[in-house]
Amino acid sequence: MKKWETREWWASRQWSKEDLKQMEKEEYERLSKQPWFERGKPCKTDIFWQRDWREEFEFFWGKWGAEGIGKLRKVALSRPSEYESNPVFAKEPAYYRMYGNVLPELDKWGKTIEEVAKAYEGEGVEVVWIDPPESPLGPYGFMRWFCTLWNTSTKAGMILARMGRCGAAAEFTNSKWLAQELIKIGCPIYHMMLNPGEITPIYLAENSVIIADGYPTSTEAVEEMEKLLQGLGDEVWVAHNTGYLDIWGFPAGGTSHLDMVLGVVDLGLAIIYPSFIDFNTVRYLRSKKIRMIEVPPDEFTQYGVNIVAIEPGKIMIPAAAKQTIKALRKEGVECIEIDFSDAAKSGLGGPDCITMKLLRDPGPSLDDL
């Protein structure tokens, strides 16, 4: 770094004529390379505006975006905090979605997440750690699940959800806290959702994605997300998730997020729990030449569909999904098994729930099928 590139040099006011002359020379060299610059004239905005945003995005922000199913390069994880042991949660298990009315064993949660991190790093995936907020209190009460970090990372930056329900799920991702943490790691915020919606896009391949509405996701939020993704070049299909009235335990209650019922493991191959998704989406998948492996109910409750594709044909999956893993291996899919059994008891989720996917390589498209 040259001296005139430092704040200290400017603050010192000790600028030699030689330094100023060299600084000016270098600046004019930079400006001369810009087609919208001409000495003595204002910026030629008609030329400046012709640039695509992608031409300068990487220069300012670096590479981001986890669309598609290409090789995973960077993720964010968060270790469980002491906030998760709040006894209030077990007093209102339906509201806070405490499966089995069990508060988490934080040591076991921590070991699970450390094992996940080790597995990612073993596959050459960079892991960034995000710290929980200073206080567990949100605008509507106590928050939980700070280590469930799903949100949508695009090539233009992060789309932050506006949560669609109070209690456990609505408050586990405080958007202000998460936005601050993302900026710390250099990830830009592309959009903050205006409508309430917990949307977990499932990419079938490059530029082909499914999103879903449901009880925590309004129709307006789906339309908002659809426009954002279409603006980035994606073909979007809208699925429909089932939900609850007053009975929320399995098999009642449906599912809130699409990654609980659909997971893409390879180009043209997915796992699915069809009971909690509309059959038009099954027809759509078939029309796109996607073959499907059905996950049994007892493995669905162990988050057996909640997988992360490391790359096409290699996934991270809860170890309890034994029948599903067996079927996947017959198809040649490499399965990295992680014990999520304790996490499932108290609703932590599976690999996709706790992983914020930040960067993928470009991958195959449906045209390759």
KOLTILO-274172 format. One record per residue: residue number from 1; residue in three letters; x, y, z of N, C-alpha, C in turn. Coordinates in steps of 0.1 Angstrom, whole numbers. Each point is the difference from the previous one (the first is absolute). Example, Ala and Ser with C-alpha at 12.3 -4.5 7.8 and 13.67 -1.06 7.14 Angstrom:
REM KOLTILO-274172
1; ALA; 132; -57; 78; -9; 12; 0; 9; 12; 0
2; SER; -4; 11; -7; 9; 11; 0; -8; 11; 8
END
This chain:
REM KOLTILO-274172
1; MET; 8; -12; 0; -8; 12; 0; 9; 12; 0
2; LYS; -3; 10; -9; 7; 12; -1; -4; 10; 11
3; LYS; 8; 9; 3; -3; 9; 11; -13; 8; -2
4; TRP; -3; 4; -12; -12; 8; -3; -13; -9; 0
5; GLU; 2; -13; 2; -11; -9; 2; -4; -2; 14
6; THR; 7; 7; 9; -3; -2; 15; -6; 13; 5
7; ARG; -9; -2; 10; -6; 11; 7; 10; 9; 7
8; GLU; 10; -7; 6; 10; 8; 8; 7; 10; -9
9; TRP; 3; -3; -12; 7; 9; -9; -8; 12; -3
10; TRP; -13; -2; -2; -9; 12; -3; -2; 8; 13
11; ALA; -1; -6; 11; -2; 7; 12; 13; 8; 4
12; SER; 12; -4; -4; 12; 7; 4; 2; 13; -7
13; ARG; -7; 2; -12; 2; 12; -8; 14; 2; -4
14; GLN; 9; -10; 1; 14; 1; -4; 2; -6; -13
15; TRP; -5; 7; -11; 0; -5; -13; 11; 6; -8
16; SER; 10; -8; -4; 11; 6; -8; -5; 1; -14
17; LYS; 7; 10; -8; -4; 2; -14; 2; -13; -8
18; GLU; 10; -7; 3; 3; -13; -7; -11; -10; 2
19; ASP; -5; -1; 12; -11; -10; 3; -12; 5; -7
20; LEU; -4; 13; 0; -12; 4; -6; 1; -1; -15
21; LYS; 11; 2; -6; 2; -2; -14; -2; -14; -5
22; GLN; 6; -9; 8; -1; -14; -3; -14; -5; 2
23; MET; -7; 5; 11; -14; -4; 2; -9; 4; -11
24; GLU; 2; 13; -5; -8; 5; -11; 2; -8; -12
25; LYS; 13; -3; -3; 3; -8; -12; -7; -13; 0
26; GLU; 0; -7; 11; -6; -13; 1; -15; 1; -2
27; GLU; -6; 10; 6; -14; 2; -1; -5; 3; -14
28; TYR; 8; 8; -7; -4; 2; -14; 2; -12; -9
29; GLU; 10; -9; 4; 1; -12; -7; -12; -9; 2
30; ARG; -5; 0; 12; -13; -8; 2; -12; 6; -7
31; LEU; -1; 13; 1; -11; 7; -7; 0; -2; -15
32; SER; 12; 0; -6; 1; -1; -14; -5; -14; -6
33; LYS; -1; -9; 9; -5; -14; -4; -15; 0; 1
34; GLN; -7; 10; 5; -14; 0; 1; -7; 7; -12
35; PRO; -8; -7; -7; -6; 7; -12; -9; 11; 3
36; TRP; -5; 1; 12; -9; 11; 4; 7; 13; 5
37; PHE; 14; -1; -1; 7; 12; 5; 7; 7; -12
38; GLU; -2; 14; 1; 7; 9; -9; 4; 12; 7
39; ARG; 13; 4; -1; 5; 11; 8; -9; 13; -2
40; GLY; -3; 6; 11; -7; 13; 0; -15; -2; -2
41; LYS; -5; -13; -1; -14; -2; -2; -6; -9; 11
42; PRO; -13; 1; 2; -7; -8; 10; 0; -15; -5
43; CYS; -3; -9; 9; -1; -14; -3; -11; -2; -11
44; LYS; 4; -8; -10; -9; -4; -11; -9; -11; 5
45; THR; -11; 4; 7; -9; -10; 6; -6; -10; -9
46; ASP; -2; 4; -13; -6; -10; -9; 9; -11; -2
47; ILE; 13; 2; 0; 10; -11; -1; 1; -7; 13
48; PHE; 1; 7; 11; 1; -6; 13; -11; -10; 3
49; TRP; -12; 4; -3; -12; -8; 3; 0; -13; -9
50; GLN; 7; -1; -10; 0; -12; -9; 7; -12; 7
51; ARG; 7; 2; 10; 7; -11; 7; -11; -8; 7
52; ASP; 2; -14; -1; -8; -9; 8; 5; 1; 15
53; TRP; -9; -2; 9; 4; 1; 15; 11; -11; 3
54; ARG; -1; -11; -7; 10; -11; 2; 14; 5; -2
55; GLU; 2; 10; -9; 13; 4; -4; 8; 7; 12
56; GLU; -8; 5; 9; 7; 7; 12; -3; -7; 13
57; PHE; -10; -9; 0; -4; -6; 13; 12; -7; 7
58; GLU; 6; -9; -8; 11; -8; 6; 12; 9; 4
59; PHE; 2; 11; -7; 11; 9; 3; -2; 6; 14
60; PHE; -13; 3; 3; -3; 6; 13; -2; -10; 11
61; TRP; -7; -11; -3; -5; -9; 10; 6; -14; 0
62; GLY; 7; -3; -10; 5; -14; -2; -11; -9; -5
63; LYS; 2; -13; 0; -10; -9; -5; -9; -6; 11
64; TRP; -13; 0; -3; -10; -5; 9; -11; -7; -9
65; GLY; -8; -8; 7; -11; -6; -7; 1; -15; 0
66; ALA; -11; -7; 4; 0; -14; 1; -12; -6; -8
67; GLU; -3; 6; -11; -10; -5; -9; 5; -13; -7
68; GLY; -9; -8; -4; 4; -12; -7; 5; -11; 9
69; ILE; 7; -10; -5; 5; -12; 7; 14; -2; -2
70; GLY; 7; 10; -5; 15; -1; -2; 7; -2; 13
71; LYS; 13; -2; -1; 9; -2; 11; -2; 11; 11
72; LEU; -3; -4; 12; -1; 9; 11; 14; 5; 5
73; ARG; 1; 13; 1; 13; 6; 3; 1; 7; 14
74; LYS; -11; 6; 4; 0; 8; 13; -13; -1; 7
75; VAL; 0; -2; 13; -12; 0; 8; 2; 8; 13
76; ALA; -11; 3; 6; 0; 6; 14; -7; -9; 9
77; LEU; 5; -2; 12; -6; -8; 11; 1; 9; 13
78; SER; -9; -4; 9; 0; 7; 13; -1; -11; 11
79; ARG; 8; 1; 10; 0; -9; 11; -12; 3; 9
80; PRO; -6; -11; 7; -11; 3; 8; 3; 8; 13
81; SER; -9; 9; 3; 3; 8; 12; -8; -4; 12
82; GLU; 3; 5; 11; -7; -3; 13; -15; 5; -1
83; TYR; -3; 9; -9; -14; 4; -2; -9; -11; -3
84; GLU; 4; -11; -6; -8; -11; -4; -6; -8; 12
85; SER; 6; 2; 12; -4; -8; 12; -11; 8; 8
86; ASN; -6; 10; -6; -10; 7; 7; -12; -9; 4
87; PRO; -3; -1; 13; -11; -9; 4; -14; 4; -5
88; VAL; -2; 13; -4; -13; 4; -5; -3; -8; -13
89; PHE; 10; -3; -8; -3; -7; -12; -7; -14; 2
90; ALA; 4; -7; 11; -7; -13; 3; -13; 2; 6
91; LYS; -4; 12; 5; -13; 2; 6; -10; 2; -12
92; GLU; 4; 5; -11; -9; 2; -12; 6; -8; -12
93; PRO; 0; -13; 1; 7; -7; -11; -6; 2; -14
94; ALA; -14; 1; -1; -6; 2; -13; 4; 14; -6
95; TYR; 0; 10; 8; 3; 13; -4; 15; 1; -5
96; TYR; 9; -6; 9; 14; 1; -3; 5; -12; -8
97; ARG; -9; -9; -4; 3; -12; -8; 11; -8; 7
98; MET; -2; -4; 12; 9; -8; 8; -4; -15; -2
99; TYR; 5; -7; -9; -4; -14; -3; 3; -8; 12
100; GLY; -10; -7; 6; 3; -9; 11; 1; 8; 13
101; ASN; -3; 13; 0; 1; 9; 12; 14; -1; 6
102; VAL; 10; -2; -8; 14; -2; 5; 9; 12; -3
103; LEU; 5; 6; 10; 10; 10; -2; 13; -6; -5
104; PRO; 7; 7; -8; 12; -6; -7; 11; -3; 10
105; GLU; 8; -10; -2; 13; -2; 7; 10; 7; -8
106; LEU; 4; 12; 5; 9; 8; -8; 13; -6; -4
107; ASP; 5; -8; 9; 13; -7; -3; -1; -9; -12
108; LYS; -12; -7; -1; -2; -9; -11; -2; 8; -13
109; TRP; -8; 11; 1; -2; 9; -11; 13; 5; -5
110; GLY; 8; 5; 9; 13; 5; -4; 9; -10; -7
111; LYS; 0; -12; 5; 8; -11; -6; -5; -3; -14
112; THR; -13; 0; -2; -6; -2; -13; 5; 11; -10
113; ILE; -1; 12; 4; 4; 11; -9; 15; 0; -3
114; GLU; 8; -3; 10; 14; -1; -2; 3; -11; -10
115; GLU; -7; -11; 1; 1; -11; -9; -3; 4; -14
116; VAL; -11; 8; -1; -4; 5; -13; 11; 9; -6
117; ALA; 5; 9; 8; 11; 8; -4; 12; -7; -5
118; LYS; 4; -11; 7; 11; -8; -3; -2; -7; -13
119; ALA; -12; -5; -2; -4; -7; -13; 1; 10; -12
120; TYR; -5; 12; 2; 1; 10; -11; 15; 3; -3
121; GLU; 8; 2; 10; 14; 4; -2; 7; -12; -7
122; GLY; -4; -12; 4; 6; -12; -7; -3; -1; -14
123; GLU; -11; 7; -5; -3; 0; -14; 4; 13; -7
124; GLY; 9; 8; 7; 5; 12; -6; -9; 12; 1
125; VAL; -10; -1; 9; -10; 11; 1; 5; 9; 11
126; GLU; 1; 13; -2; 4; 10; 10; -12; 2; 9
127; VAL; 3; 0; 13; -11; 2; 11; 3; 13; 7
128; VAL; -11; 9; 0; 1; 12; 7; -10; -1; 12
129; TRP; 5; 4; 11; -8; -1; 13; -7; 13; 3
130; ILE; -13; 0; 3; -7; 12; 3; -4; -1; 15
131; ASP; 2; 10; 7; -3; 0; 15; -14; 4; 2
132; PRO; -6; -6; 11; -14; 4; 3; 0; 14; 5
133; PRO; -12; 7; 0; -1; 14; 5; 2; 1; 15
134; GLU; 2; 12; 4; 3; 3; 14; -12; -4; 9
135; SER; -12; 2; -5; -12; -2; 8; -9; -10; -7
136; PRO; -7; -9; 8; -9; -9; -6; -14; 6; -3
137; LEU; -2; 12; 5; -13; 7; -2; -2; 6; -13
138; GLY; -11; -3; -7; -4; 6; -12; -12; 9; 1
139; PRO; -5; 5; -10; -11; 10; 1; -13; -7; 6
140; TYR; -1; -13; -1; -13; -7; 4; 3; -9; 12
141; GLY; 12; 0; 5; 2; -9; 11; 14; -8; -2
142; PHE; 2; -10; 8; 12; -8; -1; 2; -6; -13
143; MET; 12; 0; -5; 4; -6; -13; 7; -13; 2
144; ARG; 0; -9; -9; 8; -13; 1; 4; -4; -14
145; TRP; 8; -11; -1; 5; -6; -12; 9; 10; -8
146; PHE; 9; 6; 7; 10; 9; -7; 9; -8; -9
147; CYS; 1; -13; 2; 9; -8; -9; -7; -5; -12
148; THR; -13; 3; -2; -7; -3; -13; 1; 12; -8
149; LEU; 9; 0; -10; 4; 12; -7; -5; 1; -15
150; TRP; -9; -9; -3; -5; 1; -14; -4; 14; -4
151; ASN; 4; 4; -12; -5; 12; -7; 5; -2; -14
152; THR; -3; 8; -9; 3; -2; -14; 12; 8; -5
153; SER; 11; -6; -3; 12; 7; -5; -1; -1; -15
154; THR; 0; 12; -7; 0; 1; -14; 13; 6; -5
155; LYS; 1; 0; -13; 12; 7; -6; 0; 15; 2
156; ALA; -11; 5; 4; -1; 15; 3; 0; 3; 15
157; GLY; 2; -11; 8; 0; 2; 15; -11; -7; 6
158; MET; -2; 2; 13; -9; -8; 8; -14; 6; 0
159; ILE; -10; -9; -1; -14; 3; 1; -4; -4; 15
160; LEU; -3; 10; 8; -3; -3; 14; -15; -1; 2
161; ALA; -4; -11; 6; -14; -3; 2; -6; 10; 11
162; ARG; -13; 3; -2; -8; 5; 11; -9; -11; 5
163; MET; 3; -4; 12; -6; -12; 5; -15; 0; 1
164; GLY; -7; -11; -3; -14; -1; -2; -8; -5; 12
165; ARG; 6; -2; 11; -7; -4; 12; 8; 3; 13
166; CYS; -7; 3; 11; 6; 2; 12; 4; -13; 7
167; GLY; 5; 1; 12; 4; -12; 7; 14; -4; -5
168; ALA; 2; -13; -1; 13; -6; -3; 5; 5; -13
169; ALA; -8; -4; -11; 5; 2; -13; 1; 15; -4
170; ALA; -10; 8; 4; 0; 14; -4; 12; 8; 5
171; GLU; 5; -4; 11; 10; 8; 7; 14; -6; 0
172; PHE; 2; -12; -7; 13; -5; 2; 10; 7; -9
173; THR; -4; 7; -10; 9; 8; -8; -4; 15; 1
174; ASN; 7; 7; 9; -2; 14; 1; 6; 7; -11
175; SER; -7; 6; -9; 5; 5; -13; 10; 11; 3
176; LYS; -2; 8; 10; 10; 11; 3; 14; -6; 4
177; TRP; -1; -10; 9; 12; -6; 5; 7; -7; -12
178; LEU; -7; -8; -8; 6; -7; -11; 6; 9; -10
179; ALA; -7; 11; -3; 5; 9; -10; 13; 6; 5
180; GLN; 1; 3; 12; 13; 6; 6; 11; -11; -1
181; GLU; -3; -12; 3; 10; -11; -1; 4; -2; -15
182; LEU; -9; 1; -9; 4; -2; -14; 9; 11; -5
183; ILE; -3; 12; 4; 8; 11; -4; 14; -2; 5
184; LYS; 1; -5; 13; 14; -2; 6; 8; -10; -9
185; ILE; -6; -10; -6; 7; -9; -8; 1; 4; -14
186; GLY; -5; 12; -3; 2; 5; -14; -11; -3; -10
187; CYS; -11; -7; 5; -11; -4; -8; -10; 11; -2
188; PRO; -3; 5; -12; -10; 11; -1; -14; -5; 1
189; ILE; -9; 9; 4; -14; -3; 1; -7; 4; -13
190; TYR; -5; -9; -7; -7; 3; -13; -14; 5; 2
191; HIS; -7; -7; 10; -14; 4; 2; -4; -5; 14
192; MET; -8; 9; 6; -7; -5; 13; -14; -1; -3
193; MET; -6; -12; 2; -14; -3; -4; -9; 10; 7
194; LEU; -10; 5; -7; -10; 9; 5; -12; -8; 5
195; ASN; -3; -11; -6; -11; -8; 4; 4; -12; 8
196; PRO; -8; -5; 9; 4; -11; 9; 1; -13; -8
197; GLY; 12; -6; 1; 1; -13; -7; 13; -7; 3
198; GLU; -1; -12; 5; 12; -8; 2; 3; -9; -12
199; ILE; 7; 5; -9; 1; -6; -13; 14; -7; -1
200; THR; 0; -13; -3; 13; -7; -2; 0; -5; -14
201; PRO; 6; 7; -10; 0; -4; -13; 8; -13; -2
202; ILE; -5; -9; -8; 6; -13; -4; 4; 1; -14
203; TYR; 13; 0; -3; 5; 0; -14; 0; -14; -6
204; LEU; -6; -1; -11; 1; -13; -7; 13; -1; -8
205; ALA; 4; 12; -4; 13; 1; -8; 2; 15; -2
206; GLU; 10; 4; -8; 3; 14; -2; -12; 7; -6
207; ASN; -4; 11; 6; -11; 8; -6; -14; -7; 0
208; SER; -2; -10; 8; -13; -7; 1; -2; -2; 15
209; VAL; -11; 6; 5; -2; 0; 15; -15; -2; 3
210; ILE; -3; -6; 12; -13; -2; 5; -1; 8; 13
211; ILE; -10; 8; 2; -3; 6; 13; -14; -4; 4
212; ALA; -4; 3; 12; -14; -5; 5; -6; 10; 9
213; ASP; -13; 0; -1; -8; 7; 10; -4; -10; 11
214; GLY; -7; 5; 10; -4; -9; 11; -4; 9; 12
215; TYR; -2; -7; 12; -5; 8; 11; 9; 11; 5
216; PRO; 13; -1; -1; 8; 11; 4; 4; 9; -12
217; THR; -6; -2; -12; 5; 7; -12; -13; 5; -7
218; SER; -1; 13; -1; -11; 6; -7; 1; 0; -15
219; THR; -11; 0; -7; 0; 1; -15; 8; 12; -5
220; GLU; -1; 11; 8; 7; 12; -4; 15; -2; 1
221; ALA; 5; -7; 10; 14; -3; 1; 5; -9; -11
222; VAL; -8; -10; -4; 4; -8; -11; 1; 8; -13
223; GLU; -9; 9; -2; 1; 8; -12; 12; 9; 0
224; GLU; 3; 5; 12; 12; 9; 2; 13; -8; -3
225; MET; 1; -12; 6; 12; -8; -3; 0; -4; -14
226; GLU; -11; -4; -6; 0; -4; -14; 6; 10; -9
227; LYS; -4; 13; 2; 5; 11; -8; 15; 2; 2
228; LEU; 4; -1; 12; 15; 1; 3; 8; -10; -8
229; LEU; -4; -13; 1; 7; -11; -6; -1; 1; -15
230; GLN; -12; 3; -5; -1; 1; -15; 9; 11; -5
231; GLY; 1; 11; 8; 9; 11; -4; 15; -4; -1
232; LEU; 3; -11; 7; 14; -5; 0; 1; -11; -11
233; GLY; -10; -2; -7; 1; -10; -11; -5; -14; 3
234; ASP; -8; -2; 11; -4; -13; 4; -14; -3; -6
235; GLU; -3; -12; -4; -13; -5; -2; -6; -5; 13
236; VAL; -11; 5; 4; -6; -2; 14; -13; -8; -1
237; TRP; 0; -11; 8; -13; -7; 1; -5; 2; 15
238; VAL; -13; 2; 2; -5; 3; 13; -7; -13; 5
239; ALA; 5; -6; 10; -7; -12; 7; -8; 5; 11
240; HIS; -8; -10; 6; -8; 4; 12; 2; -10; 11
241; ASN; 3; 5; 12; 2; -8; 12; -12; -1; 8
242; THR; -2; -11; 7; -11; -1; 9; 2; 6; 14
243; GLY; -10; 1; 8; 1; 7; 13; -9; -6; 10
244; TYR; -1; 7; 11; -8; -4; 12; -12; 9; 3
245; LEU; -9; -5; 8; -10; 9; 7; 5; 1; 14
246; ASP; -4; -9; 9; 4; 0; 14; 9; -11; 3
247; ILE; -1; -12; -7; 8; -11; 3; 13; 1; -9
248; TRP; 11; 0; 6; 12; 3; -8; 10; -11; 0
249; GLY; -1; -10; 9; 9; -11; 0; -2; -10; -12
250; PHE; 11; -6; -4; -1; -9; -12; -9; -12; 3
251; PRO; -9; -5; -9; 0; 4; -14; -8; 12; -3
252; ALA; -7; 6; 10; -7; 13; -2; 11; 11; -1
253; GLY; -5; 11; -4; 10; 12; 1; 6; 3; -13
254; GLY; 1; -9; -9; 6; 3; -13; 15; 3; 2
255; THR; 5; 9; -9; 14; 4; 1; 1; 15; -5
256; SER; 9; 7; 6; 1; 14; -2; 9; 3; -12
257; HIS; 11; -8; -2; 10; 4; -10; 2; -11; -10
258; LEU; 2; 4; -12; 1; -9; -11; 12; -10; 1
259; ASP; 11; 4; 7; 11; -9; 2; -3; -11; 9
260; MET; -12; 0; 6; -4; -12; 9; -6; -11; -9
261; VAL; -4; 4; -12; -7; -10; -8; 6; -3; -13
262; LEU; 10; 8; -4; 6; -2; -13; 15; 4; 0
263; GLY; 9; -10; -4; 14; 3; -1; 6; -6; -13
264; VAL; 7; 9; -6; 7; -4; -13; 14; -6; 3
265; VAL; 3; -12; -4; 12; -6; 3; 10; -1; -11
266; ASP; -6; 1; -13; 8; -1; -12; -8; 5; -11
267; LEU; 7; 3; -11; -8; 4; -12; -10; -10; -4
268; GLY; -13; 3; 1; -10; -9; -4; -4; -10; 11
269; LEU; 4; 2; 12; -3; -9; 11; -3; 7; 13
270; ALA; -12; -3; 6; -4; 7; 12; -5; -10; 10
271; ILE; -1; 4; 13; -7; -7; 10; -12; 8; 4
272; ILE; -11; -6; 4; -13; 7; 2; -8; -7; 10
273; TYR; -8; 8; 8; -10; -5; 8; -13; 5; -6
274; PRO; -7; -7; -9; -11; 5; -8; -12; 4; 8
275; SER; -2; -6; 12; -12; 3; 7; -2; 14; 4
276; PHE; 11; 8; 1; -1; 14; 5; 3; 9; -11
277; ILE; -2; -3; -13; 2; 9; -11; -11; -3; -10
278; ASP; -4; 10; -8; -11; -2; -9; 5; -9; -12
279; PHE; -10; -7; -5; 4; -10; -11; 3; 7; -13
280; ASN; -5; 12; -2; 4; 7; -12; 15; 2; -1
281; THR; 7; 2; 12; 14; 1; 0; 7; -13; -3
282; VAL; -6; -11; 4; 5; -13; -4; 0; -2; -15
283; ARG; -12; 4; -6; -1; 0; -14; 10; 9; -7
284; TYR; 3; 12; 6; 10; 9; -6; 14; -6; 0
285; LEU; 3; -7; 11; 13; -6; 1; 2; -11; -10
286; ARG; -11; -8; -2; 1; -10; -10; 1; 6; -14
287; SER; -6; 12; -3; 1; 6; -13; 14; 5; -2
288; LYS; 7; 3; 10; 14; 4; -1; 10; -11; 1
289; LYS; -5; -12; -1; 8; -13; -1; 8; -2; 14
290; ILE; -7; 4; 11; 6; -2; 13; -5; -13; 5
291; ARG; 8; -9; 3; -4; -13; 7; 0; 2; 15
292; MET; -9; -6; 6; -3; 2; 15; 1; -12; 8
293; ILE; 7; 1; 11; 1; -11; 10; -9; 5; 12
294; GLU; -10; -9; 4; -9; 4; 10; 5; -3; 14
295; VAL; 0; 10; 9; 5; -2; 13; -11; -5; 9
296; PRO; 2; -11; 8; -11; -5; 9; -3; 10; 12
297; PRO; -12; -1; 6; -4; 9; 10; 9; 1; 12
298; ASP; 5; -12; 5; 9; 0; 12; 13; 7; -3
299; GLU; 4; 1; -13; 13; 7; -3; -3; 15; -3
300; PHE; -12; 3; -4; -4; 14; -2; 1; 7; 14
301; THR; -5; -7; 10; 0; 6; 14; 14; 2; 5
302; GLN; 10; -7; -6; 14; 1; 4; 7; 10; -9
303; TYR; -8; 8; -7; 6; 10; -10; 8; -7; -11
304; GLY; -6; -11; -4; 7; -8; -11; 1; 6; -13
305; VAL; -9; 10; -3; 0; 6; -13; 9; 13; 0
306; ASN; 3; 4; 12; 7; 13; 2; 15; -1; -2
307; ILE; 4; -1; -13; 14; -3; -3; 6; 12; -6
308; VAL; 14; 0; -1; 7; 10; -7; 8; -7; -11
309; ALA; -1; 4; -12; 8; -5; -11; 14; 7; 0
310; ILE; 10; -8; 3; 14; 5; -1; 4; 3; -14
311; GLU; -4; -9; -9; 1; 1; -14; -9; -10; -6
312; PRO; -2; 0; -13; -9; -10; -6; 4; -15; 3
313; GLY; -9; -7; 7; 4; -14; 3; 7; -2; 13
314; LYS; 1; 11; 8; 6; -1; 14; -7; 9; 9
315; ILE; -6; -6; 11; -8; 8; 9; 3; -2; 14
316; MET; -4; 9; 9; 0; -2; 14; -14; -3; 4
317; ILE; -3; -10; 9; -13; -5; 3; 0; -5; 14
318; PRO; -11; 1; 8; -1; -5; 13; 1; -16; -1
319; ALA; 8; -5; 10; 3; -14; 0; -12; -9; 2
320; ALA; -11; 6; 6; -11; -8; 3; -8; -4; -12
321; ALA; 2; 6; -11; -7; -3; -13; 6; -12; -7
322; LYS; -1; -11; 7; 8; -12; -4; -6; -6; -13
323; GLN; -13; -1; -2; -6; -5; -12; 3; 9; -12
324; THR; -1; 13; 3; 3; 10; -11; 14; -1; -4
325; ILE; 9; -1; 10; 15; 0; -4; 3; -13; -8
326; LYS; -6; -11; 4; 2; -12; -8; -5; 1; -14
327; ALA; -12; 6; -2; -5; 3; -13; 9; 9; -8
328; LEU; 5; 10; 6; 9; 10; -6; 13; -6; -5
329; ARG; 5; -9; 9; 13; -6; -4; -2; -10; -12
330; LYS; -11; -6; -1; -3; -8; -12; 0; 8; -12
331; GLU; -3; 13; 1; 1; 9; -11; 13; 7; -2
332; GLY; 10; -4; 8; 13; 5; -1; 3; 13; 7
333; VAL; -9; 4; 9; 1; 13; 7; 9; -3; 12
334; GLU; 10; 8; 2; 9; -1; 12; -7; 8; 11
335; CYS; -2; -7; 12; -7; 6; 11; 9; 2; 12
336; ILE; 1; 12; 5; 8; 3; 12; -10; 1; 11
337; GLU; 0; -10; 9; -10; -2; 10; 4; 8; 13
338; ILE; -9; 8; 5; 2; 7; 13; -11; -3; 9
339; ASP; 3; -3; 13; -10; -3; 10; -8; 12; 4
340; PHE; -12; 2; -4; -8; 11; 4; -12; -5; 9
341; SER; 2; -11; 6; -11; -6; 8; -4; 9; 12
342; ASP; 10; 6; 7; -4; 8; 11; -6; 13; -5
343; ALA; 5; 5; -11; -5; 13; -6; -14; -2; -4
344; ALA; -4; -12; -4; -14; -2; -5; -10; 1; 12
345; LYS; 5; -4; 12; -9; 0; 11; -5; 14; 3
346; SER; 8; 10; -1; -4; 13; 4; -1; 10; -11
347; GLY; 0; -6; -13; -3; 8; -11; 11; 9; -6
348; LEU; 13; -4; 2; 11; 7; -6; -1; -1; -15
349; GLY; -4; -11; -5; 0; -2; -14; 11; -10; -5
350; GLY; 2; 0; -13; 10; -8; -6; 11; 9; -6
351; PRO; 8; -6; -9; 12; 8; -6; -4; 12; -7
352; ASP; -12; 0; -8; -3; 12; -7; -5; 11; 9
353; CYS; -7; -4; 11; -5; 10; 10; 11; 8; 6
354; ILE; 11; -6; 3; 11; 7; 8; 10; 6; -9
355; THR; -1; -2; -13; 11; 4; -9; -5; 12; -9
356; MET; 7; 11; 1; -2; 11; -9; 10; -2; -12
357; LYS; -5; -4; -11; 9; -2; -11; 3; 13; -7
358; LEU; 13; 4; 0; 4; 13; -5; 5; 0; -14
359; LEU; 7; -11; -4; 6; 0; -14; 1; -14; -5
360; ARG; -5; -1; -13; 2; -12; -8; 6; 3; -13
361; ASP; 7; -10; -6; 4; 2; -14; -12; -2; -9
362; PRO; 1; 6; -12; -10; -3; -10; -1; -15; -2
363; GLY; -12; -5; -1; -3; -14; -1; -7; -4; -13
364; PRO; -5; -12; -1; -7; -5; -12; -14; 6; 0
365; SER; -6; 1; -12; -13; 4; -2; -9; -11; -4
366; LEU; -13; 2; 0; -9; -10; -4; 1; -4; -15
367; ASP; 6; 9; -8; 3; -3; -14; 10; -11; -2
368; ASP; 7; -3; 11; 11; -11; 0; -7; -13; 2
369; LEU; -12; -1; 3; -7; -13; 2; -3; -7; -13
END
